[in-house]
Amino acid sequence: MRSRYRSGFDQEEFLDPDVPNKFTIKLNPVGIEIQPGQRLRLDVSSSEFSNFDRNHNTGKDFWSDTELKIAKQTVFHNTEMPSRLLMPLISKKYD
C-alpha cells in the first residue's frame, strides 16, 4: 500500500509527518501452525523490495528519482490511538 494513494489512484495525497494517520492494511492469506507457548511478531517497514517496487520516500517520480530517504514509522498503542492486529483463528485439537 502506498500511502500517497490511500484515497485512490486518481488523487495523490502526501503524508504530514507530524499528523498520525489511520491505515487498514489487508494482508494476503497466510497459514501457520502456532504451538502452545510460541509467539508472533509483527514487523512494520516501508517496503518489501523485491516483491514490490522500492519506495524512495521523497514523493518524487519513481522512475526518474535518484535520491533515497530513510522512512520512519511510528505505531501508536495508547488509549487515544490504539493499534491492533486482527487475525482469523482456526482452532485445532491437539492429540
Backbone as a chain_set.jsonl record, in Angstrom:
{"seq": "MRSRYRSGFDQEEFLDPDVPNKFTIKLNPVGIEIQPGQRLRLDVSSSEFSNFDRNHNTGKDFWSDTELKIAKQTVFHNTEMPSRLLMPLISKKYD", "coords": {"N": [[0.847, -1.18, 0.0], [0.734, 2.077, -0.971], [1.003, 5.039, 0.692], [0.461, 7.511, -0.431], [-1.534, 7.033, -2.237], [-3.774, 6.428, -0.76], [-6.355, 7.417, -0.809], [-7.227, 6.769, -3.258], [-6.17, 5.95, -6.616], [-6.352, 8.009, -8.367], [-5.878, 10.376, -7.117], [-3.271, 11.889, -5.591], [-2.068, 12.028, -2.281], [0.013, 13.332, 0.018], [1.676, 12.405, 3.045], [1.64, 14.139, 6.17], [4.29, 14.451, 8.257], [3.925, 15.058, 10.944], [1.391, 14.415, 11.685], [-0.726, 11.936, 12.879], [-1.898, 9.054, 11.102], [-4.529, 6.874, 10.106], [-4.423, 3.551, 9.068], [-5.702, 0.817, 7.31], [-4.648, -2.247, 6.601], [-4.807, -4.828, 4.451], [-3.767, -8.088, 4.495], [-2.217, -10.687, 2.536], [-3.485, -14.052, 2.371], [-2.28, -16.243, 4.894], [-1.002, -19.178, 6.258], [-0.266, -20.717, 9.265], [0.937, -22.853, 11.775], [0.704, -22.542, 15.165], [2.251, -23.449, 18.015], [1.391, -24.215, 21.452], [2.651, -21.797, 23.704], [4.337, -20.593, 21.872], [5.097, -17.495, 20.12], [3.987, -14.592, 18.231], [5.353, -12.203, 15.937], [5.121, -8.945, 14.688], [6.294, -7.168, 11.993], [6.883, -3.907, 10.898], [7.456, -2.095, 8.05], [8.792, 0.116, 5.497], [8.901, -0.864, 2.991], [8.867, -3.682, 0.734], [10.831, -4.755, -0.919], [12.073, -7.207, -2.882], [9.524, -7.853, -3.7], [7.744, -5.783, -4.168], [7.86, -2.545, -5.804], [10.617, -0.383, -5.006], [10.414, 2.114, -2.453], [11.198, 5.359, -2.584], [10.776, 7.342, -0.784], [10.65, 10.092, -1.139], [8.672, 11.374, -2.504], [8.909, 12.12, -5.078], [8.914, 11.511, -8.681], [8.807, 8.117, -9.35], [10.255, 6.723, -11.368], [12.29, 8.399, -12.285], [13.605, 9.429, -10.104], [16.548, 9.704, -8.236], [17.31, 9.909, -5.661], [17.327, 8.602, -2.342], [15.534, 8.28, 0.675], [15.507, 7.648, 4.176], [12.803, 6.154, 5.787], [10.557, 6.676, 8.533], [8.535, 4.917, 10.693], [5.866, 5.135, 12.974], [4.196, 3.321, 15.315], [1.342, 3.675, 16.999], [0.168, 3.025, 20.281], [-1.576, 3.68, 22.397], [-4.28, 4.806, 24.574], [-5.652, 6.825, 23.215], [-4.879, 6.5, 20.568], [-5.051, 3.628, 19.572], [-3.484, 0.628, 18.358], [-3.864, -2.34, 16.43], [-3.792, -5.823, 15.621], [-5.605, -7.9, 13.721], [-6.437, -11.233, 13.435], [-7.607, -14.124, 11.797], [-8.644, -17.098, 13.445], [-8.191, -20.482, 13.419], [-9.192, -23.144, 15.086], [-7.506, -25.967, 16.378], [-7.588, -29.244, 17.454], [-5.37, -30.656, 19.658], [-3.536, -33.683, 19.689]], "CA": [[0.0, 0.0, 0.0], [1.432, 3.363, -0.994], [0.156, 5.978, 1.432], [0.041, 8.637, -1.274], [-2.742, 6.63, -2.973], [-4.737, 5.888, 0.208], [-7.706, 7.883, -1.153], [-7.485, 6.375, -4.639], [-5.046, 6.14, -7.529], [-6.552, 9.218, -9.173], [-5.543, 11.577, -6.344], [-2.146, 11.702, -4.686], [-2.088, 12.774, -1.026], [1.22, 13.037, 0.768], [1.511, 12.418, 4.496], [2.296, 15.131, 7.003], [4.985, 13.626, 9.257], [3.525, 15.421, 12.304], [-0.018, 14.076, 11.877], [-0.982, 10.488, 12.817], [-2.86, 8.603, 10.104], [-5.045, 5.531, 10.316], [-4.338, 2.689, 7.906], [-6.169, -0.555, 7.389], [-3.854, -2.954, 5.607], [-5.238, -6.217, 4.304], [-2.648, -8.94, 4.125], [-2.516, -11.902, 1.783], [-3.697, -15.188, 3.276], [-1.103, -16.942, 5.407], [-1.353, -20.261, 7.165], [0.843, -21.126, 10.109], [0.515, -23.524, 12.996], [1.398, -21.997, 16.33], [2.172, -24.365, 19.14], [1.258, -23.553, 22.753], [3.887, -21.201, 24.2], [5.004, -19.821, 20.827], [4.614, -16.123, 19.979], [4.034, -13.963, 16.909], [5.953, -10.874, 15.874], [4.687, -8.169, 13.532], [7.29, -6.192, 11.554], [6.349, -2.819, 10.078], [8.541, -1.485, 7.278], [8.274, 0.976, 4.432], [8.989, -1.507, 1.675], [9.083, -5.119, 0.674], [11.59, -4.995, -2.136], [11.805, -7.174, -4.29], [8.138, -8.188, -4.045], [7.108, -4.551, -4.642], [8.837, -1.515, -6.166], [11.208, 0.369, -3.89], [9.834, 3.406, -2.14], [12.306, 6.291, -2.377], [10.367, 8.195, 0.34], [10.877, 11.501, -1.465], [7.482, 11.929, -3.131], [9.207, 12.448, -6.476], [8.592, 10.491, -9.672], [9.506, 6.867, -9.051], [11.128, 6.25, -12.449], [13.431, 9.282, -12.542], [14.207, 9.865, -8.841], [17.785, 9.004, -7.877], [17.536, 10.111, -4.228], [16.641, 7.708, -1.42], [15.458, 8.779, 2.048], [15.082, 6.672, 5.171], [11.467, 6.441, 6.313], [10.346, 6.327, 9.942], [7.143, 4.6, 11.004], [5.533, 5.097, 14.395], [2.962, 2.592, 15.585], [0.806, 4.166, 18.265], [-0.515, 1.984, 21.054], [-2.099, 4.244, 23.64], [-5.746, 4.808, 24.587], [-6.162, 7.756, 22.2], [-4.553, 5.99, 19.235], [-4.663, 2.222, 19.714], [-3.184, -0.166, 17.171], [-4.217, -3.728, 16.644], [-3.629, -6.79, 14.552], [-6.699, -8.863, 13.759], [-6.101, -12.44, 12.678], [-8.576, -15.209, 11.967], [-8.118, -18.238, 14.176], [-8.799, -21.787, 13.161], [-8.81, -23.963, 16.228], [-7.158, -27.352, 16.076], [-7.485, -30.051, 18.658], [-4.078, -31.345, 19.706], [-3.578, -35.078, 20.147]], "C": [[0.892, 1.242, 0.0], [0.521, 4.399, -0.349], [-0.313, 7.143, 0.564], [-1.231, 8.326, -2.058], [-3.83, 6.09, -2.043], [-6.165, 6.331, -0.063], [-8.072, 7.542, -2.59], [-6.301, 6.696, -5.528], [-5.185, 7.4, -8.381], [-6.225, 10.496, -8.411], [-4.421, 11.277, -5.35], [-2.304, 12.591, -3.461], [-0.847, 12.38, -0.246], [0.943, 13.159, 2.264], [2.209, 13.622, 5.107], [2.97, 14.351, 8.122], [4.58, 13.931, 10.702], [2.076, 15.06, 12.622], [-0.193, 12.558, 11.8], [-2.052, 10.169, 11.785], [-3.292, 7.185, 10.427], [-4.963, 4.768, 9.0], [-4.938, 1.332, 8.236], [-5.488, -1.294, 6.254], [-4.294, -4.406, 5.584], [-4.06, -7.031, 3.79], [-3.118, -10.115, 3.287], [-2.712, -13.05, 2.765], [-2.378, -15.877, 3.639], [-1.602, -18.037, 6.328], [-0.139, -20.69, 7.955], [0.282, -21.799, 11.348], [1.369, -23.0, 14.138], [1.168, -22.933, 17.502], [1.982, -23.587, 20.445], [2.617, -23.054, 23.244], [4.656, -20.41, 23.155], [4.373, -18.433, 20.735], [4.703, -15.673, 18.528], [4.746, -12.624, 17.034], [5.454, -10.204, 14.6], [5.766, -7.139, 13.221], [6.609, -5.167, 10.665], [7.534, -2.171, 9.372], [7.941, -0.62, 6.187], [8.448, 0.364, 3.055], [9.092, -3.01, 1.836], [9.729, -5.437, -0.671], [12.191, -6.388, -2.025], [10.397, -7.623, -4.672], [7.392, -6.988, -4.612], [8.21, -3.559, -4.996], [9.376, -0.829, -4.914], [10.447, 1.665, -3.684], [10.99, 4.333, -1.791], [12.041, 7.218, -1.194], [10.66, 9.671, 0.115], [9.622, 12.17, -2.004], [7.691, 12.294, -4.583], [8.827, 11.281, -7.383], [9.458, 9.259, -9.464], [10.56, 6.506, -10.095], [12.353, 7.135, -12.653], [14.16, 9.718, -11.273], [15.449, 9.038, -8.531], [18.1, 9.114, -6.394], [16.749, 9.072, -3.421], [16.663, 8.321, -0.025], [14.995, 7.652, 2.966], [13.728, 7.093, 5.717], [11.398, 5.997, 7.773], [8.862, 6.077, 10.145], [6.985, 4.593, 12.524], [4.213, 4.368, 14.52], [2.487, 3.023, 16.964], [0.068, 3.045, 18.981], [-0.924, 2.523, 22.424], [-3.621, 4.313, 23.548], [-6.337, 5.74, 23.536], [-5.958, 7.231, 20.787], [-4.107, 4.525, 19.345], [-4.371, 1.577, 18.361], [-3.558, -1.602, 17.479], [-3.951, -4.537, 15.391], [-4.743, -7.803, 14.714], [-6.335, -10.043, 12.872], [-7.196, -13.471, 12.878], [-7.894, -16.393, 12.651], [-8.903, -19.478, 13.817], [-8.293, -22.707, 14.256], [-8.529, -25.393, 15.789], [-7.022, -28.094, 17.401], [-6.163, -30.803, 18.608], [-4.235, -32.726, 20.277], [-2.656, -35.284, 21.328]], "O": [[1.716, 1.415, 0.898], [-0.606, 4.607, -0.798], [-1.383, 7.7, 0.808], [-1.929, 9.239, -2.497], [-4.719, 5.368, -2.494], [-7.104, 5.686, 0.405], [-9.112, 7.976, -3.086], [-5.52, 7.601, -5.234], [-4.231, 7.808, -9.043], [-6.284, 11.585, -8.981], [-4.599, 10.515, -4.399], [-2.635, 13.771, -3.584], [-0.679, 11.214, 0.11], [0.078, 13.926, 2.686], [3.245, 14.068, 4.614], [2.288, 13.652, 8.871], [4.867, 13.135, 11.597], [1.586, 15.365, 13.709], [0.146, 11.949, 10.786], [-3.005, 10.93, 11.615], [-2.513, 6.393, 10.958], [-5.376, 5.266, 7.953], [-4.706, 0.776, 9.31], [-5.724, -1.001, 5.082], [-4.168, -5.123, 6.576], [-3.444, -6.695, 2.779], [-4.29, -10.488, 3.331], [-2.166, -13.025, 3.868], [-1.494, -16.06, 2.802], [-2.538, -17.823, 7.098], [0.906, -20.993, 7.38], [-0.727, -21.363, 11.901], [2.598, -23.017, 14.076], [0.034, -23.173, 17.918], [2.373, -22.423, 20.531], [3.607, -23.784, 23.208], [5.541, -19.631, 23.506], [3.258, -18.217, 21.209], [5.393, -16.281, 17.709], [4.742, -11.996, 18.093], [5.377, -10.841, 13.549], [6.118, -6.329, 14.078], [5.841, -5.528, 9.775], [8.496, -1.75, 10.014], [6.728, -0.622, 5.977], [8.167, 1.018, 2.051], [9.365, -3.531, 2.917], [9.244, -6.264, -1.442], [12.818, -6.655, -1.0], [10.103, -7.76, -5.86], [6.502, -7.152, -5.447], [9.349, -3.702, -4.553], [8.684, -0.71, -3.903], [9.903, 2.239, -4.628], [11.686, 4.109, -0.801], [12.972, 7.816, -0.656], [10.892, 10.415, 1.068], [9.51, 13.396, -1.971], [6.756, 12.73, -5.255], [8.467, 10.203, -6.911], [10.685, 9.348, -9.41], [11.642, 6.035, -9.744], [13.369, 6.653, -13.154], [15.231, 10.319, -11.359], [15.403, 7.809, -8.562], [19.045, 8.49, -5.912], [15.63, 8.713, -3.788], [17.696, 8.827, 0.414], [14.19, 6.809, 2.572], [13.53, 8.256, 6.069], [12.088, 5.067, 8.189], [8.03, 6.92, 9.81], [7.852, 4.113, 13.255], [3.222, 4.754, 13.899], [3.149, 2.767, 17.97], [-0.581, 2.214, 18.345], [-0.657, 1.913, 23.459], [-4.192, 3.912, 22.533], [-7.419, 5.469, 23.016], [-6.776, 7.489, 19.905], [-2.92, 4.225, 19.222], [-4.956, 1.952, 17.345], [-3.569, -2.026, 18.634], [-3.893, -4.018, 14.277], [-4.819, -8.49, 15.733], [-5.972, -9.874, 11.708], [-7.665, -13.674, 13.998], [-6.707, -16.644, 12.446], [-10.131, -19.506, 13.906], [-7.102, -23.006, 14.331], [-9.226, -25.949, 14.94], [-6.404, -27.599, 18.344], [-5.871, -31.502, 17.638], [-4.978, -32.93, 21.237], [-2.56, -36.395, 21.849]]}, "num_chains": 1, "name": "protein.A"}
